[in-house]
């Protein structure tokens, strides 16, 4: 996931390279359902938003987990990718309802 955040501008058209000051991906497993939740965070000291970098990190981390479990869990699926919170950048702060 972290490498994906760094390479977002190579993967997504019209995304420009950014100097990232922090990228992190954390995961948790629900013991009952077996679901895995991944949360990615990206930061920069620049004036632009880094939501695409964070979402790219989360997406590739999910694909990586899928690749690791597909042999033992044939029905594995990636359910959703969503922006939860954003601060800074041209459009300002935002939080998912």
N, C-alpha and C positions, 0 to 999 in steps of 0.2 A: 503494500500500500504506500509506503513512504516513497519508494522509487517512482511510483506512478504519479504522486503529487509533484515531484520534481520534473517529470517529463510531460506534464499536462499540455504544455504549449506544442509539443510534438504530436500529441494524440488528438487534440480537439481543434478544429479549424477556428481561426480568429482569436484564439487565446494566445496572449503574448507571454514570453518568459518573465518570471517574477523572482525576486530575491526573497526566498522564504526564510523566516527566522525560526520557525518551529513547524514540525509536522509530527503528529502522533496518531496511532491507531490503537484502540483498546477493544477487547472483545470480552463477552461474557456468555456463559452457557446456562440456559434454563434447564435444571436437572429433570424436571417433570416432562416438558415437551421436547427437549433436545434441541430447541431452537438456539441459534447463535446470533447474538446482536453485536454488530461492529459499529463503533463510533470513531470517526476521524475528525481531527482538528488541524487547521493550518493557520499560521500567522505570518504576517509580514510587517515590516516597519514602514513600508511604502504607503502611498495614498490610495491604493486600489484594493478591491475585495479579493479574497482568495477562496471563495466558495467553490469554484470549479476545481481547484486543487484538492480541497477537502473531499468533494464528492468523487473525484477521480480516485483518490486514495481509498475511500470506502468501497467503491465499485471493484477495484482490482483486488483489494483484500478479500472481498466476498468471492470473487472468481478463484482466488488462491485457495480459500477454504473449500470451495466446491470441488476443485481439482483434487484436493487431499482426501475428501470423504466419498467421492463418487463411486469408488470401488467397493465400499462397504455399505453405502446408503444410496442405492440406485435411484430412489425417488427424491433425492436432495434437490432443492430449488432455492433460487435467490428471490426473495419476496418483494423487496422494495428498497429504493434508495431515495432519501429525502433530505432536504436542507432543514436543519432544526433551528439554527440560530446564525445570524450574521451581524457583524458590527463593523463600522467604518466603510470606506469606499464612497463612491459617488452617491449611492442610494441610501446611505445611512444604516441605522440599526433595524433589525427585523428578527422576529421570533415566530416560529410555527405556532398556530393556534392549538 
